[in-house]
Amino acid sequence: MSINKEVKRVTTHTLAKMKEAGEKIGMLTAYDFSFARIIDSAGIDVILVGDSASNVMAGHETTLPITLDQMIYHAQSVIRGAKRCLVVVDLPFGAYQSNSEIALASAIRIMKETGAHAVKLEGGEEVVESVRKIVSAGIPVMGHLGLTPQSIYKFGTYAVRAKEDAEANKLRKDVQLLQEAGCFSIVLEKIPALLAKEVTESLYIPTIGIGAGKYCDGQVLVMHDMLGINTEFKPKFLRQYLNIFEQATTAVQHYISDVRAGNFPNEQEQY
Ligand code: KIV
Protein backbone atom coordinates (compact mmCIF):
# COMPACT_ATOMS: atom_id res chain seq x y z
CA MET A 1 0.00 0.00 0.00
CA SER A 2 1.31 3.42 -0.89
CA ILE A 3 1.57 5.98 1.88
CA ASN A 4 1.77 8.79 -0.68
CA LYS A 5 -1.55 10.57 -1.06
CA GLU A 6 -2.43 10.96 -4.72
CA VAL A 7 -2.86 14.63 -5.64
CA LYS A 8 -5.93 15.14 -7.79
CA ARG A 9 -4.83 17.18 -10.82
CA VAL A 10 -6.94 20.07 -12.08
CA THR A 11 -7.97 19.33 -15.67
CA THR A 12 -9.80 21.19 -18.41
CA HIS A 13 -12.90 19.26 -17.28
CA THR A 14 -12.47 20.61 -13.74
CA LEU A 15 -12.56 24.13 -15.19
CA ALA A 16 -15.72 23.36 -17.18
CA LYS A 17 -17.37 22.05 -14.02
CA MET A 18 -16.25 25.14 -12.10
CA LYS A 19 -17.98 27.35 -14.66
CA GLU A 20 -21.13 25.25 -14.42
CA ALA A 21 -21.07 25.53 -10.62
CA GLY A 22 -20.35 29.27 -10.71
CA GLU A 23 -16.96 28.78 -9.00
CA LYS A 24 -14.31 31.32 -10.01
CA ILE A 25 -11.05 30.07 -11.54
CA GLY A 26 -7.68 31.41 -10.33
CA MET A 27 -4.78 31.53 -12.77
CA LEU A 28 -1.30 33.06 -12.41
CA THR A 29 1.77 33.01 -14.58
CA ALA A 30 4.98 31.28 -13.54
CA TYR A 31 8.21 30.65 -15.39
CA ASP A 32 10.40 28.60 -13.04
CA PHE A 33 10.38 25.65 -10.63
CA SER A 34 10.51 27.56 -7.32
CA PHE A 35 7.67 29.99 -7.97
CA ALA A 36 5.59 27.25 -9.62
CA ARG A 37 5.95 25.28 -6.37
CA ILE A 38 4.80 28.24 -4.25
CA ILE A 39 1.85 29.06 -6.50
CA ASP A 40 0.79 25.44 -6.89
CA SER A 41 0.99 24.64 -3.18
CA ALA A 42 -1.00 27.81 -2.42
CA GLY A 43 -3.87 26.20 -4.35
CA ILE A 44 -4.01 27.95 -7.74
CA ASP A 45 -6.16 26.22 -10.38
CA VAL A 46 -4.06 27.05 -13.44
CA ILE A 47 -0.46 28.14 -14.04
CA LEU A 48 0.17 29.88 -17.33
CA VAL A 49 3.74 29.70 -18.58
CA GLY A 50 3.16 32.99 -20.35
CA ASP A 51 5.23 34.48 -23.11
CA SER A 52 5.33 37.44 -20.70
CA ALA A 53 8.53 35.59 -19.69
CA SER A 54 9.98 37.65 -22.52
CA ASN A 55 9.25 40.80 -20.44
CA VAL A 56 9.65 39.76 -16.82
CA MET A 57 12.33 37.08 -17.11
CA ALA A 58 14.38 38.27 -20.07
CA GLY A 59 13.81 42.04 -19.83
CA HIS A 60 12.52 42.54 -23.38
CA GLU A 61 10.09 45.34 -24.09
CA THR A 62 7.59 43.04 -25.85
CA THR A 63 6.66 39.35 -25.93
CA LEU A 64 7.83 39.00 -29.52
CA PRO A 65 11.48 37.94 -29.05
CA ILE A 66 10.91 34.82 -26.92
CA THR A 67 11.47 31.58 -28.85
CA LEU A 68 9.76 28.19 -28.75
CA ASP A 69 12.93 26.65 -27.27
CA GLN A 70 12.95 29.26 -24.49
CA MET A 71 9.25 28.68 -23.74
CA ILE A 72 9.96 24.94 -23.55
CA TYR A 73 12.78 25.55 -21.06
CA HIS A 74 10.49 27.64 -18.82
CA ALA A 75 7.67 25.10 -19.09
CA GLN A 76 9.96 22.18 -18.19
CA SER A 77 10.98 24.03 -15.03
CA VAL A 78 7.40 24.93 -14.09
CA ILE A 79 6.04 21.43 -14.59
CA ARG A 80 8.54 20.04 -12.04
CA GLY A 81 7.08 22.38 -9.41
CA ALA A 82 3.39 22.10 -10.27
CA LYS A 83 1.90 18.96 -8.76
CA ARG A 84 -1.79 19.85 -8.67
CA CYS A 85 -2.69 22.67 -11.04
CA LEU A 86 -3.28 22.61 -14.78
CA VAL A 87 -0.23 23.95 -16.66
CA VAL A 88 -0.89 25.90 -19.87
CA VAL A 89 1.98 27.07 -22.09
CA ASP A 90 1.91 30.01 -24.48
CA LEU A 91 2.78 29.33 -28.09
CA PRO A 92 5.20 32.19 -28.74
CA PHE A 93 5.13 34.64 -31.64
CA GLY A 94 6.27 32.93 -34.83
CA ALA A 95 5.47 29.41 -33.63
CA TYR A 96 1.93 29.20 -35.04
CA GLN A 97 1.00 32.14 -37.26
CA SER A 98 2.37 30.76 -40.57
CA ASN A 99 -0.02 27.85 -40.95
CA SER A 100 -1.84 25.15 -39.02
CA GLU A 101 0.84 22.49 -39.71
CA ILE A 102 3.48 24.67 -38.05
CA ALA A 103 1.07 25.46 -35.22
CA LEU A 104 0.48 21.75 -34.59
CA ALA A 105 4.21 20.95 -34.76
CA SER A 106 4.92 23.68 -32.17
CA ALA A 107 2.12 22.48 -29.89
CA ILE A 108 3.36 18.89 -30.14
CA ARG A 109 6.90 19.99 -29.17
CA ILE A 110 5.51 21.75 -26.09
CA MET A 111 3.44 18.75 -24.99
CA LYS A 112 6.17 16.17 -25.71
CA GLU A 113 9.16 18.05 -24.32
CA THR A 114 7.60 19.68 -21.25
CA GLY A 115 4.81 17.46 -19.95
CA ALA A 116 2.47 20.47 -19.84
CA HIS A 117 -1.27 19.97 -20.18
CA ALA A 118 -2.41 22.56 -22.73
CA VAL A 119 -1.27 25.38 -24.99
CA LYS A 120 -2.53 28.93 -25.46
CA LEU A 121 -2.48 31.05 -28.58
CA GLU A 122 -3.60 34.56 -29.46
CA GLY A 123 -6.21 35.58 -32.02
CA GLY A 124 -9.68 34.74 -33.35
CA GLU A 125 -10.78 33.92 -36.88
CA GLU A 126 -7.15 34.03 -38.10
CA VAL A 127 -6.10 31.10 -35.89
CA VAL A 128 -9.28 29.00 -35.91
CA GLU A 129 -7.89 26.46 -38.40
CA SER A 130 -4.81 26.01 -36.18
CA VAL A 131 -6.98 25.57 -33.08
CA ARG A 132 -8.98 22.86 -34.86
CA LYS A 133 -5.82 21.08 -35.98
CA ILE A 134 -4.20 21.17 -32.53
CA VAL A 135 -7.39 20.09 -30.76
CA SER A 136 -7.89 17.22 -33.21
CA ALA A 137 -4.43 15.95 -32.20
CA GLY A 138 -5.74 15.71 -28.64
CA ILE A 139 -4.09 18.86 -27.31
CA PRO A 140 -6.28 21.23 -25.25
CA VAL A 141 -6.15 24.84 -26.47
CA MET A 142 -6.85 28.06 -24.58
CA GLY A 143 -7.69 31.11 -26.71
CA HIS A 144 -6.68 34.72 -26.05
CA LEU A 145 -8.65 37.74 -27.34
CA GLY A 146 -8.87 41.48 -26.72
CA LEU A 147 -5.43 42.95 -26.16
CA THR A 148 -3.16 40.34 -27.69
CA PRO A 149 0.41 41.46 -26.90
CA GLN A 150 1.96 39.57 -29.81
CA SER A 151 0.15 42.07 -32.09
CA ILE A 152 1.33 45.14 -30.21
CA TYR A 153 2.92 46.71 -33.30
CA LYS A 154 -0.41 46.39 -35.15
CA PHE A 155 -2.33 47.99 -32.24
CA GLY A 156 0.40 50.58 -31.57
CA THR A 157 -0.67 50.86 -27.91
CA TYR A 158 -1.54 48.77 -24.84
CA ALA A 159 -4.86 50.65 -24.41
CA VAL A 160 -8.23 48.95 -23.74
CA ARG A 161 -9.48 47.04 -26.81
CA ALA A 162 -12.98 46.54 -28.26
CA LYS A 163 -14.42 49.83 -27.05
CA GLU A 164 -15.76 50.56 -30.52
CA ASP A 165 -18.64 48.56 -32.05
CA ALA A 166 -16.66 47.07 -34.93
CA GLU A 167 -13.96 45.57 -32.70
CA ALA A 168 -16.51 44.48 -30.08
CA ASN A 169 -18.54 42.72 -32.78
CA LYS A 170 -15.44 40.96 -34.09
CA LEU A 171 -14.69 39.79 -30.54
CA ARG A 172 -18.28 38.51 -30.13
CA LYS A 173 -17.82 36.50 -33.34
CA ASP A 174 -14.31 35.32 -32.45
CA VAL A 175 -15.27 33.86 -29.05
CA GLN A 176 -17.93 31.72 -30.75
CA LEU A 177 -15.48 30.58 -33.46
CA LEU A 178 -12.88 29.61 -30.85
CA GLN A 179 -15.46 27.73 -28.80
CA GLU A 180 -16.73 25.88 -31.91
CA ALA A 181 -13.12 25.06 -32.90
CA GLY A 182 -12.67 23.32 -29.54
CA CYS A 183 -10.96 25.80 -27.20
CA PHE A 184 -11.53 24.78 -23.57
CA SER A 185 -11.22 28.36 -22.29
CA ILE A 186 -10.51 31.89 -23.52
CA VAL A 187 -8.41 34.65 -21.95
CA LEU A 188 -10.01 38.09 -22.36
CA GLU A 189 -7.42 40.82 -21.96
CA LYS A 190 -8.17 44.50 -21.36
CA ILE A 191 -11.70 44.83 -22.70
CA PRO A 192 -14.70 46.62 -21.15
CA ALA A 193 -16.23 44.69 -18.23
CA LEU A 194 -19.73 44.67 -19.72
CA LEU A 195 -18.51 43.22 -23.00
CA ALA A 196 -16.62 40.54 -21.04
CA LYS A 197 -19.84 39.82 -19.09
CA GLU A 198 -21.87 39.47 -22.28
CA VAL A 199 -19.42 37.11 -23.99
CA THR A 200 -18.85 35.11 -20.79
CA GLU A 201 -22.61 34.52 -20.53
CA SER A 202 -22.78 33.57 -24.21
CA LEU A 203 -20.22 30.75 -23.85
CA TYR A 204 -20.27 27.34 -22.20
CA ILE A 205 -16.46 27.37 -21.87
CA PRO A 206 -14.90 29.54 -19.11
CA THR A 207 -13.40 32.96 -19.75
CA ILE A 208 -10.35 34.10 -17.80
CA GLY A 209 -10.00 37.87 -17.54
CA ILE A 210 -7.06 40.21 -17.16
CA GLY A 211 -8.22 43.80 -17.09
CA ALA A 212 -11.62 42.54 -18.27
CA GLY A 213 -13.63 43.07 -15.08
CA LYS A 214 -15.29 40.93 -12.47
CA TYR A 215 -17.80 39.02 -14.60
CA CYS A 216 -15.29 36.64 -16.20
CA ASP A 217 -15.30 33.04 -14.99
CA GLY A 218 -11.76 33.43 -13.71
CA GLN A 219 -8.90 35.89 -13.39
CA VAL A 220 -5.24 35.84 -14.38
CA LEU A 221 -2.37 38.13 -13.42
CA VAL A 222 1.31 38.13 -14.25
CA MET A 223 3.00 36.87 -11.08
CA HIS A 224 5.77 39.48 -11.19
CA ASP A 225 3.16 42.26 -11.28
CA MET A 226 0.95 40.98 -8.45
CA LEU A 227 3.91 40.19 -6.19
CA GLY A 228 5.51 43.58 -6.84
CA ILE A 229 8.68 42.14 -8.35
CA ASN A 230 8.11 44.27 -11.39
CA THR A 231 7.45 47.81 -10.14
CA GLU A 232 7.28 49.75 -13.39
CA PHE A 233 3.97 48.28 -14.57
CA LYS A 234 0.97 49.69 -12.69
CA PRO A 235 -2.17 49.51 -14.84
CA LYS A 236 -5.57 50.23 -13.27
CA PHE A 237 -6.57 46.56 -13.33
CA LEU A 238 -3.55 45.37 -11.34
CA ARG A 239 -3.88 44.58 -7.64
CA GLN A 240 -0.42 44.32 -6.08
CA TYR A 241 -0.43 41.88 -3.13
CA LEU A 242 3.20 42.30 -2.09
CA ASN A 243 6.16 44.57 -2.74
CA ILE A 244 8.94 42.06 -3.24
CA PHE A 245 11.11 44.61 -5.05
CA GLU A 246 11.20 46.82 -1.95
CA GLN A 247 11.55 43.95 0.53
CA ALA A 248 14.25 42.22 -1.51
CA THR A 249 16.15 45.50 -1.92
CA THR A 250 16.11 46.00 1.86
CA ALA A 251 17.26 42.41 2.46
CA VAL A 252 20.12 42.74 -0.05
CA GLN A 253 21.18 46.07 1.51
CA HIS A 254 21.30 44.40 4.96
CA TYR A 255 23.41 41.58 3.52
CA ILE A 256 25.83 44.00 1.87
CA SER A 257 26.26 46.01 5.07
CA ASP A 258 26.70 42.80 7.15
CA VAL A 259 29.41 41.57 4.78
CA ARG A 260 31.15 44.95 4.73
CA ALA A 261 31.03 45.23 8.52
CA GLY A 262 32.36 41.68 8.97
CA ASN A 263 29.09 40.60 10.64
CA PHE A 264 28.38 37.82 8.21
CA PRO A 265 29.13 35.00 8.69
CA ASN A 266 29.20 34.80 12.48
CA GLU A 267 30.54 31.96 14.69
CA GLN A 268 27.36 29.89 14.28
CA GLU A 269 27.41 30.25 10.51
CA GLN A 270 30.82 28.69 9.98
CA TYR A 271 32.28 25.15 10.16
O1 KIV B 1 1.87 35.88 -21.33
C1 KIV B 1 1.07 36.16 -20.43
O2 KIV B 1 1.43 36.42 -19.27
C2 KIV B 1 -0.34 36.21 -20.78
C3 KIV B 1 -1.29 36.71 -19.73
C4 KIV B 1 -1.20 38.19 -19.66
C5 KIV B 1 -2.67 36.26 -19.97
O3 KIV B 1 -0.71 35.87 -21.85
Residues whose N, C-alpha, C, O or C-beta is under 5 A from the ligand:
A	BS01	KIV	T29 G50 D51 S52 V187 V220 V222
